[in-house]
């Protein structure tokens, strides 16, 4: 089982996206389902976000 984490920017918000290392991402309102992502896909996503600022 993975530990799901949400962004520190979400603070105490209930509606957020959570990340599970080696698992994928999920909506905090629907925790029983998730979108699987490979490490490579997640790294590419983060790189794109960092360069888009």
C-alpha positions, 0 to 999 in steps of 0.5 A, a space after each residue: 500500500 502506498 502513502 498518499 500525499 497532497 500538496 502543502 499548498 492545499 493546507 486543510 482543503 478537502 478537494 485536492 489531488 494526491 500523489 502516491 509514490 510508485 502508484 499514481 495520482 488520485 482525487 481526494 474526493 474519490 480515493 478508491 480510484 487512481 490514475 497510474 503513472 510511471 516514474 518516467 511520466 511523473 518526472 516528465 510532468 514535474 519537469 514541464 511544470 517547473 519550466 512553465 512558470 
